[in-house]
């Protein structure tokens, strides 16, 4: 994919629901390790843009295709987390799974503008 450096829109990183920044923060606070942020990332709309032109916050994203993508991804993750909480031997309780799913559904609504 070609890097689109002159695109004025703020995009969503393709891994929006996986929270790579959150993972980096946990590693940094737990082990004192801080990985470098990527210079260029894949986005929900299929472009490659500088990481600085992305945001996980619905109120900052201006690319309509990325907004739709992020909404779908958060709904998909909500369903996955809810199912995980119901599985025997799961490391998270049904209550924890339901709370996490609610957070992702709320984010999905915010990305879709509802």
Backbone as ProteinMPNN parsed JSONL, in Angstrom:
{"seq_chain_A": "XXXXXXXXXXXXXXXXXXXXXXXXXXXXXXXXXXXXXXXXXXXXXXXXXXXXXXXXXXXXXXXXXXXXXXXXXXXXXXXXXXXXXXXXXXXXXXXXXXXXXXXXXXXXXXXXXX", "coords_chain_A": {"N_chain_A": [[0.831, -1.188, 0.0], [0.399, 2.244, -0.64], [1.808, 5.098, 0.98], [-0.057, 7.7, 2.279], [0.648, 10.74, 2.706], [-0.317, 13.325, 2.454], [-2.962, 13.468, 3.042], [-5.623, 15.076, 4.545], [-7.275, 14.088, 6.521], [-8.147, 12.674, 9.736], [-7.544, 9.471, 10.776], [-8.473, 6.056, 11.664], [-6.563, 3.664, 13.238], [-6.001, 0.456, 11.839], [-5.97, -1.537, 13.725], [-7.672, -0.703, 15.747], [-9.481, -1.636, 17.761], [-7.921, -3.338, 19.191], [-6.099, -1.971, 20.66], [-3.204, -1.206, 20.657], [-1.638, 0.873, 21.701], [-2.501, 0.871, 24.328], [-1.54, -1.592, 25.162], [1.22, -1.111, 24.974], [1.403, 0.819, 27.006], [0.775, -0.7, 29.303], [2.917, -2.537, 29.321], [5.013, -0.716, 29.664], [4.415, 0.411, 32.192], [4.428, -1.859, 33.813], [6.832, -3.336, 33.348], [8.738, -1.47, 32.761], [9.364, -1.165, 30.142], [9.341, 0.376, 26.995], [8.049, 0.415, 23.957], [8.792, 1.541, 20.623], [6.68, 3.805, 18.853], [4.937, 3.111, 15.842], [5.943, 4.499, 12.657], [4.377, 4.675, 10.371], [1.095, 3.532, 9.688], [-1.453, 1.029, 8.971], [-4.786, 1.796, 8.048], [-8.313, 1.896, 8.942], [-9.732, 2.468, 6.633], [-8.163, 1.507, 4.655], [-5.915, 2.893, 3.805], [-2.416, 3.804, 4.14], [-1.009, 5.681, 6.55], [0.785, 8.345, 8.292], [1.379, 7.58, 11.732], [0.766, 9.649, 13.462], [-1.417, 10.801, 12.294], [-3.652, 9.475, 13.101], [-6.285, 8.422, 15.337], [-7.706, 6.996, 18.289], [-9.995, 7.995, 19.268], [-13.386, 8.739, 18.894], [-14.365, 11.367, 18.526], [-12.333, 12.702, 17.302], [-11.721, 11.582, 14.85], [-11.908, 12.034, 11.37], [-12.257, 10.791, 8.947], [-14.707, 9.27, 7.151], [-15.015, 6.588, 6.3], [-13.256, 5.299, 8.032], [-14.494, 5.822, 10.481], [-16.828, 4.268, 10.236], [-15.652, 1.747, 9.997], [-14.35, 1.487, 12.511], [-16.555, 1.471, 14.219], [-17.803, -0.962, 13.466], [-15.731, -2.757, 14.157], [-15.554, -2.445, 16.956], [-18.083, -3.369, 17.712], [-17.868, -6.033, 16.88], [-15.795, -6.91, 18.566], [-17.059, -6.585, 21.04], [-19.005, -8.612, 20.944], [-17.325, -10.854, 20.833], [-15.982, -10.714, 23.314], [-18.094, -10.961, 25.093], [-18.925, -13.599, 24.545], [-16.613, -14.935, 25.369], [-16.693, -14.562, 28.144], [-18.666, -16.349, 28.837], [-17.661, -18.842, 28.463], [-16.615, -22.021, 29.726], [-14.132, -22.125, 32.228], [-13.047, -19.7, 31.611], [-10.902, -16.843, 31.871], [-11.98, -14.477, 32.6], [-14.82, -13.179, 34.298], [-18.385, -13.598, 33.782], [-19.662, -11.21, 34.4], [-17.563, -9.323, 34.225], [-16.974, -9.614, 31.523], [-19.371, -8.766, 30.386], [-19.374, -6.073, 31.163], [-17.092, -5.13, 29.789], [-17.943, -5.603, 27.175], [-20.081, -3.821, 27.042], [-18.697, -1.384, 27.174], [-17.341, -1.465, 24.723], [-19.524, -1.509, 22.974], [-20.594, 0.992, 23.515], [-18.501, 2.6, 22.546], [-18.703, 1.859, 19.848], [-21.177, 2.981, 19.186], [-20.54, 5.685, 19.521], [-18.625, 6.002, 17.496], [-20.245, 5.614, 15.306], [-21.834, 7.777, 15.416], [-24.202, 7.792, 16.819]], "CA_chain_A": [[0.0, 0.0, 0.0], [1.109, 3.513, -0.726], [1.637, 5.998, 2.112], [-0.755, 8.933, 1.917], [1.109, 11.749, 3.645], [-0.973, 14.628, 2.286], [-4.379, 13.312, 3.357], [-5.897, 15.943, 5.693], [-8.183, 13.461, 7.482], [-7.661, 11.873, 10.859], [-8.002, 8.111, 10.521], [-8.443, 5.068, 12.733], [-5.617, 2.58, 12.962], [-6.717, -0.789, 11.539], [-6.025, -2.328, 14.959], [-8.301, 0.199, 16.714], [-10.099, -2.327, 18.889], [-6.923, -4.125, 19.922], [-5.447, -1.065, 21.589], [-1.751, -1.373, 20.757], [-1.102, 1.889, 22.618], [-2.8, 0.405, 25.68], [-0.581, -2.674, 25.448], [2.515, -0.461, 25.239], [1.331, 1.469, 28.315], [0.848, -1.738, 30.338], [4.302, -3.011, 29.363], [5.857, 0.337, 30.224], [4.177, 0.562, 33.624], [4.731, -3.109, 34.517], [8.212, -3.798, 33.211], [9.646, -0.385, 32.425], [9.694, -1.265, 28.724], [8.538, 1.249, 26.149], [8.311, 0.187, 22.544], [8.628, 2.695, 19.754], [5.46, 3.884, 18.07], [5.231, 2.966, 14.413], [5.914, 5.743, 11.902], [3.268, 4.598, 9.421], [0.195, 2.433, 10.047], [-2.609, 0.744, 8.131], [-5.986, 2.388, 8.624], [-9.574, 1.214, 8.704], [-10.208, 2.708, 5.27], [-7.259, 0.855, 3.73], [-4.736, 3.695, 3.494], [-1.28, 3.813, 5.084], [-0.772, 7.088, 6.883], [1.61, 8.509, 9.489], [0.679, 7.269, 12.979], [0.291, 10.906, 14.043], [-2.678, 11.171, 11.642], [-4.687, 8.54, 13.548], [-6.763, 8.609, 16.697], [-8.689, 6.002, 18.723], [-11.131, 8.742, 19.835], [-14.391, 9.024, 17.867], [-14.552, 12.803, 18.306], [-11.178, 13.229, 16.564], [-11.612, 10.946, 13.535], [-12.648, 12.758, 10.338], [-12.437, 9.919, 7.785], [-15.982, 8.571, 7.327], [-14.815, 5.141, 6.164], [-12.615, 4.843, 9.271], [-15.516, 5.848, 11.531], [-17.661, 3.083, 10.047], [-14.809, 0.592, 10.297], [-14.142, 1.4, 13.956], [-17.823, 1.057, 14.813], [-17.956, -2.403, 13.226], [-14.72, -3.49, 14.924], [-15.914, -2.445, 18.384], [-19.225, -4.279, 17.875], [-17.336, -7.394, 16.749], [-15.058, -7.227, 19.788], [-18.044, -6.714, 22.122], [-19.582, -9.954, 20.847], [-16.291, -11.832, 21.189], [-15.718, -10.644, 24.755], [-19.262, -11.517, 25.769], [-18.845, -15.065, 24.413], [-15.497, -15.397, 26.19], [-17.131, -14.594, 29.536], [-19.584, -17.474, 29.044], [-16.959, -20.11, 28.247], [-16.1, -22.67, 30.932], [-12.706, -21.934, 32.454], [-12.611, -18.383, 31.141], [-10.142, -16.072, 32.864], [-12.794, -13.337, 33.019], [-16.169, -13.581, 34.697], [-19.469, -13.126, 32.927], [-19.896, -9.799, 34.727], [-16.47, -8.552, 33.623], [-17.149, -9.669, 30.068], [-20.517, -7.923, 30.048], [-18.933, -4.677, 31.31], [-16.193, -4.824, 28.676], [-18.771, -5.557, 25.966], [-20.833, -2.56, 27.089], [-17.765, -0.301, 26.816], [-17.106, -1.529, 23.279], [-20.758, -1.096, 22.291], [-20.667, 2.45, 23.651], [-17.558, 3.152, 21.57], [-19.267, 1.638, 18.509], [-22.212, 4.017, 18.99], [-19.875, 6.979, 19.367], [-18.003, 6.047, 16.17], [-21.29, 5.695, 14.277], [-22.53, 9.054, 15.584], [-25.498, 7.599, 17.504]], "C_chain_A": [[0.872, 1.247, 0.0], [0.819, 4.359, 0.516], [1.01, 7.292, 1.618], [-0.418, 10.004, 2.944], [0.402, 13.078, 3.547], [-2.47, 14.564, 2.537], [-4.681, 14.141, 4.603], [-6.742, 15.281, 6.782], [-7.441, 12.772, 8.617], [-8.335, 10.515, 10.726], [-8.014, 7.287, 11.799], [-7.44, 4.004, 12.322], [-6.403, 1.283, 12.77], [-6.862, -1.67, 12.782], [-6.707, -1.545, 16.077], [-8.846, -0.527, 17.941], [-9.105, -3.123, 19.717], [-6.08, -3.276, 20.846], [-3.958, -1.249, 21.741], [-1.122, -0.35, 21.697], [-1.345, 1.468, 24.062], [-1.842, -0.704, 26.089], [0.787, -2.084, 25.763], [2.525, 0.185, 26.617], [1.433, 0.452, 29.449], [2.272, -2.264, 30.457], [5.217, -1.981, 30.014], [5.662, 0.448, 31.734], [4.555, -0.686, 34.408], [6.216, -3.438, 34.517], [9.213, -2.685, 32.93], [10.097, -0.422, 30.979], [8.784, -0.335, 27.934], [8.941, 1.031, 24.702], [8.11, 1.457, 21.743], [7.285, 2.639, 19.052], [5.817, 3.732, 16.606], [5.162, 4.313, 13.713], [4.713, 5.813, 10.986], [2.423, 3.381, 9.788], [-0.869, 2.229, 8.973], [-3.84, 1.301, 8.836], [-7.221, 1.571, 8.284], [-10.107, 1.382, 7.295], [-9.274, 2.128, 4.223], [-6.042, 1.663, 3.329], [-3.624, 3.4, 4.49], [-0.95, 5.271, 5.305], [0.189, 7.166, 8.063], [0.774, 8.252, 10.751], [0.079, 8.523, 13.609], [-1.028, 11.364, 13.429], [-3.796, 10.186, 11.974], [-5.109, 8.889, 14.969], [-7.732, 7.479, 17.044], [-9.965, 6.66, 19.245], [-12.123, 9.127, 18.737], [-14.543, 10.508, 17.55], [-13.413, 13.436, 17.517], [-11.092, 12.715, 15.128], [-12.491, 11.691, 12.526], [-12.864, 11.946, 9.068], [-13.709, 9.088, 8.002], [-15.836, 7.052, 7.229], [-14.173, 4.561, 7.427], [-13.602, 4.837, 10.433], [-16.397, 4.602, 11.447], [-16.894, 1.812, 10.42], [-14.665, 0.411, 11.815], [-15.419, 0.973, 14.668], [-18.051, -0.438, 14.669], [-16.976, -3.215, 14.073], [-15.067, -3.545, 16.408], [-17.13, -3.331, 18.642], [-18.766, -5.735, 17.813], [-16.61, -7.811, 18.025], [-16.01, -7.388, 20.972], [-18.652, -8.114, 22.119], [-18.576, -11.021, 21.26], [-16.056, -11.874, 22.696], [-16.884, -11.243, 25.531], [-19.258, -13.049, 25.718], [-17.74, -15.635, 25.297], [-15.91, -15.513, 27.657], [-18.051, -15.757, 29.857], [-18.9, -18.836, 28.932], [-16.479, -20.702, 29.573], [-14.589, -22.465, 31.045], [-12.167, -20.595, 31.99], [-11.891, -17.633, 32.262], [-10.886, -14.805, 33.287], [-14.204, -13.819, 33.334], [-17.194, -13.056, 33.695], [-19.757, -11.657, 33.151], [-18.823, -8.909, 34.112], [-16.609, -8.492, 32.109], [-18.283, -8.754, 29.633], [-20.14, -6.442, 30.144], [-18.023, -4.26, 30.156], [-16.985, -4.707, 27.377], [-19.57, -4.258, 25.915], [-19.946, -1.382, 26.703], [-17.519, -0.282, 25.304], [-18.358, -1.14, 22.485], [-20.949, 0.416, 22.38], [-19.722, 3.125, 22.655], [-18.086, 2.997, 20.148], [-20.33, 2.696, 18.206], [-21.572, 5.376, 18.757], [-19.197, 7.097, 17.995], [-19.056, 6.189, 15.077], [-22.095, 6.983, 14.392], [-23.884, 8.942, 16.249], [-25.374, 7.908, 18.98]], "O_chain_A": [[1.956, 1.267, 0.584], [-0.295, 4.334, 1.04], [1.485, 7.902, 0.66], [-1.124, 10.156, 3.941], [0.503, 13.893, 4.463], [-3.178, 15.533, 2.263], [-4.046, 13.926, 5.635], [-6.909, 15.853, 7.859], [-6.291, 12.352, 8.484], [-9.554, 10.429, 10.581], [-7.62, 7.755, 12.867], [-7.469, 3.507, 11.196], [-7.38, 1.048, 13.481], [-7.796, -2.467, 12.865], [-6.351, -1.711, 17.244], [-8.672, -0.046, 19.061], [-9.42, -3.539, 20.831], [-5.408, -3.807, 21.73], [-3.48, -1.434, 22.861], [-0.175, -0.671, 22.415], [-0.494, 1.684, 24.924], [-1.387, -0.748, 27.232], [1.442, -2.51, 26.714], [3.528, 0.117, 27.327], [2.103, 0.708, 30.45], [2.785, -2.42, 31.565], [6.087, -2.326, 30.814], [6.636, 0.566, 32.477], [4.966, -0.58, 35.564], [6.788, -3.777, 35.553], [10.416, -2.939, 32.868], [11.09, 0.208, 30.617], [7.581, -0.274, 28.19], [10.032, 1.413, 24.279], [7.349, 2.341, 22.138], [6.805, 1.563, 18.696], [6.882, 4.173, 16.175], [4.4, 5.185, 14.132], [4.098, 6.868, 10.832], [2.954, 2.332, 10.152], [-1.152, 3.124, 8.176], [-3.928, 1.28, 10.063], [-7.177, 0.67, 7.446], [-10.856, 0.534, 6.81], [-9.546, 2.237, 3.027], [-5.204, 1.165, 2.577], [-3.862, 2.82, 5.549], [-0.65, 6.005, 4.363], [0.392, 6.173, 8.761], [-0.387, 8.655, 10.829], [-0.99, 8.467, 14.218], [-1.694, 12.233, 13.992], [-4.768, 10.069, 11.228], [-4.384, 9.561, 15.702], [-8.501, 7.046, 16.187], [-10.91, 5.968, 19.623], [-11.744, 9.771, 17.759], [-14.825, 10.863, 16.406], [-13.518, 14.591, 17.105], [-10.459, 13.346, 14.281], [-13.666, 11.949, 12.787], [-13.6, 12.389, 8.185], [-13.774, 8.29, 8.938], [-16.465, 6.316, 7.989], [-14.513, 3.453, 7.842], [-13.555, 3.946, 11.281], [-16.678, 3.961, 12.46], [-17.43, 0.92, 11.077], [-14.839, -0.692, 12.332], [-15.367, 0.194, 15.62], [-18.444, -1.108, 15.624], [-17.348, -4.242, 14.642], [-14.893, -4.583, 17.046], [-17.204, -3.98, 19.685], [-19.22, -6.568, 18.597], [-16.788, -8.928, 18.509], [-15.786, -8.247, 21.825], [-18.798, -8.731, 23.174], [-18.925, -11.977, 21.952], [-15.944, -12.951, 23.282], [-16.679, -11.953, 26.515], [-19.547, -13.713, 26.714], [-17.909, -16.693, 25.904], [-15.518, -16.461, 28.338], [-18.206, -16.12, 31.023], [-19.492, -19.862, 29.268], [-15.995, -19.977, 30.442], [-13.861, -22.616, 30.064], [-10.955, -20.382, 31.98], [-12.226, -17.77, 33.439], [-10.47, -14.131, 34.229], [-14.71, -14.752, 32.709], [-16.9, -12.186, 32.875], [-20.063, -10.931, 32.205], [-19.132, -7.863, 33.542], [-16.388, -7.45, 31.493], [-18.17, -8.05, 28.63], [-20.544, -5.646, 29.297], [-18.166, -3.166, 29.611], [-16.727, -3.815, 26.569], [-19.716, -3.662, 24.848], [-20.386, -0.481, 25.988], [-17.492, 0.781, 24.685], [-18.251, -0.506, 21.435], [-21.412, 1.045, 21.428], [-20.093, 4.099, 22.0], [-17.934, 3.903, 19.329], [-20.375, 3.239, 17.103], [-22.013, 6.134, 17.893], [-19.195, 8.173, 17.399], [-18.802, 6.806, 14.042], [-22.952, 7.252, 13.549], [-24.649, 9.907, 16.246], [-26.354, 7.804, 19.717]]}, "name": "protein", "num_of_chains": 1, "seq": "XXXXXXXXXXXXXXXXXXXXXXXXXXXXXXXXXXXXXXXXXXXXXXXXXXXXXXXXXXXXXXXXXXXXXXXXXXXXXXXXXXXXXXXXXXXXXXXXXXXXXXXXXXXXXXXXXX"}
